[in-house]
Amino acid sequence: MDSNHLNGGVDANGMDDINRPLLEPLDVRTLKFKIGEIHCASCSTTIESVVGKLDGVKSVTVSPIHGQAAIDYIPELINGSKIKEAIEDAGFPVDEFPEQDIAVCRLRIKGMMCTSCSESIESALRMVDGVKNAVVGLALEEAKVHFDPNITDTSLIIKAIEDAGFGSELISSGNDVNKVHLKLEGVNSPEDMTIIQSSLESVEGVNNVEVDVLEKKVTITYDADLTGPRSLIHCIEEAGSNPKSYQASLYVPPRRREAEQQLETRMYRNQFFLSCLFSVPVFLFSMVLPMLSPYGDWLMYKIHNMLTVGMLLRWILCTPVQFIIGRRFYVGSYHALRRRSANMDVLVALGTNVAYFYSVYIAMKALALDNFEGEDFFETSSMLISFILLGKYLEVLARGKTSDALAKLTDLTPDTACLLSLDADGNAISEMEISTQLIQRNDILKIVPGAKVPVDGIVISGQSHVNESMITGEARPISKRLGDKVIGGTMNENGCLQVKATHVGSETALSQIVQLVEAAQLSRAPVQKLADQISKFFVPAVVIAAFLTWLGWFILGEFGLYPISWTPKGMDRFELALQFGISVLVVACPCALGLATPTAVMVATGKGATQGVLIKGGNALEKAHKVKTVVFDKTGTLTVGKPTVVSAVLFSNHSMEEFCAVATAAEANSEHPIAKSIVEHAKRFLNKFGSTEHVVEAKDFEVHTGAGVSGRVGDKMVLVGNKRLMREYNVQVGPEVEKFVSENEKLARTCVLVSIDGKVAGSFAVTDPVKPEAACVISYLHSMGISSIMVTGDNWATAAAIAREVGIDKVFAETDPMGKADRIKELQLWRYNWSKQSLL
């Protein structure tokens, strides 16, 4: 940069210093793009001078050779579009300008009652400059906002929600993908916190640092590719003048959402019970006791004129329900009317107030007249408020159960993991148990048999079988070897694995599933969109309908179009018409129109997630009734997914005890699920009959992939496997054995042959049992007119046998995973004009 630019920069900075805040924002972004018609160094100097004078621009570099500009700026003071306009005003066209960044944030909303509330919040958010899209989930009480971070930020978005009359707090933003909370020790003054904050901000990959001086806590948002929690803790410990003068430990903040939901549940429960304390006596005094003479006769005792004891008691008991317990409806109505909208609060307040004050009018008239026979609506007002509170209590309970379901998903990962340190040759030199939240990308983790995989990663050493049913639905454990991927939260069945962490925090598959379910709960079903449109006009329509009802009955009465006997004593036609109008208004109060669908979607998606079914929003649920064909996988779906020995047959002179002992010794070192089932069966048999047969360890053990195992048990050479293994070792398989194998294959069973010293000694028949409920499910689907198809990778004989057992007619066997997807596409094309497909 030449001297002319420097001089210009000094002048600009002189002016900037006046307007620039004392504490500059830490968030500095870099904008890179190409500029056309740059012919010499003077052109680039001119651009640098023009842009450098803009308030909020930190530095400008323009290459006259490549026509490339790199500008560091503060988003809070200026945005990319203004920089672009300044360059174009200077006479230089801007090329390849990057598209605007779109950030996403999730907010928790408080105070919503019905669809009108969510619509008001969405309208308020869309009016914020820079907000591109906003979706508010009524049942979930959350909002997802897409915005341009160059124009607005989360604080302005929260302010817009609060201005609309609702509470709001930030759940997460786009840069909160990886966040860690740390508790500090050794911090004695604000200066110590400043030192720690400065040290953390200097670490490459740290995006944001928030400190809490009073609580001595720090929250750090970081890029997992560049740093991690343990590196940040080490940075804090090295920040002081003396090493280790500061200490940091992992801090897990309480789940605010759970605490708030528990508080909200208790609040609605207490309000409901408190309202019942008053409403139930009102109901008894109004509807029950007067029908039970002589027990209710005392309620008809007249205090003065026509004012009875029952009416006075109902008035006294109804008043606290209307104005103290029902205060929340007045507050909600105030906020709704202030933003010129009408929600359920308005309707409830309007209906209950009309019923209450009309009843007060009836009570005053009864006190003044000695021939009045009017009926009060005190029980209507109090019971209506009680029922609405009950509905809110049940709704909050349903939401809480859904949140519990998602919490159970996140709790699938273990709390701790075993971290390995390797030398240059890849040998483990130490191991340490750490919190799962402290795992960083590329860490080497040791996973022992029976332990859960803490994060997503890749196997670098060892082999085992991992149960991935919680992710894939496949009940049979999957073999894992060098280079295979493992998923966080899955169970390591046997064998020790060394895994290199590839995805941590919110990047893991389990976290993605939780995010998918939460996104589904925010999505709107088509029928919900229709209900939302209707709900906009529901309150005005109810008020108009109530007015028209009153007007119609009043006109009919004025023209004498109904008998005068219909009008109670002491009441005129106006009051009779008013009763009908109030009835319409009160009956329409419990408006579940806009709340039923989102609550159903929320509960269905949350419950489905715990059962291994991922539902991508209300649209999929709504279309489910159009399904005409259901395609099932076999293993783990129609069957249990765990091999079980159903029979053992001898083909030699060996005893069953000796046969089981030899098979157990040979299969003991195998990790195959079928081998484990044989060992379990053999041990169970030996224990059942009290056998004294000693099981010795097999020597020269060898695994024959896809065929079986071999080894020497004592002085005997033992083979355990299929016919292919027998042929490889020239073991004769006689007709009797062939017949046994053929018969069992027709019954969907796998035959494991056992050879001792070159002769087939016997065989185990192993099967994956059909789930007890599978046949009932298929039968029920057929009764609904839904056909069932099975697609499996197993052989035709096994597939056909399972299909016959459960009642499925059409089968596709020996199909690999890609082939299964192709089959689904073929079925969808075949039924394109008249059906939809569902894959289970």
Secondary structure, 3 states (H helix, E strand, C coil): CCHHHHHHHHHHHHHHHHHCCCCCCCCCEEEEEEECCCCCHHHHHHHHHHHHCCCCEEEEEEECCCCEEEEEECCCCCCHHHHHHHHHHCCCCEECCCCCCCEEEEEEEECCCCHHHHHHHHHHHHCCCCEEEEEEECCCCEEEEEECCCCCCHHHHHHHHHHCCCEEEEEEEHHHCCEEEEEEECCCCHHHHHHHHHHHHCCCCEEEEEEECCCCEEEEEECCCCCCHHHHHHHHHCCCCCCCCCEEEECCCCCHHHHHHHHHHHHHHHHHHHHHHHHHHHHHHHHHHHHCCCCCHHHHCEEECCEEHHHHHHHHHHHHHHHHHCHHHHHHHHHHHHCCCCCHHHHHHHHHHHHHHHHHHHHHHHHHCCCCCCCCCHHHHHHHHHHHHHHHHHHHHHHHHHHHHHHHHHCCCCCEEEEEEECCCCCEEEEEEEEHHHCCCCCEEEECCCCECCCEEEEEECCEEEECHHHHCCCCCEEECCCCEECCCCEEEECCEEEEEEECHHHCHHHHHHHHHHHHHHCCCHHHHHHHHHHHHHHHHHHHHHHHHHHHHHHHHHCCCCCHHHCCCCCCHHHHHHHHHHHHHHHCCCCCHHHHHHHHHHHHHHHHHHCCCCCCCHHHHHHHHHEEEEEECCCCCCECCCCEEEEEEECCCCCHHHHHHHHHHHHCCCCCHHHHHHHHHHHHHHHHCCCCCCCCCCEEEEEECCCEEEEEECCEEEEEECHHHHHHCCCECCHHHHHHHHHHHHCCCEEEEEEECCEEEEEEEEECCECCCHHHHHHHHHHCCCEEEEECCCCHHHHHHHHHHHCCCEEECCCCHHHHHHHHHHHHHHCCCCCEEEEC
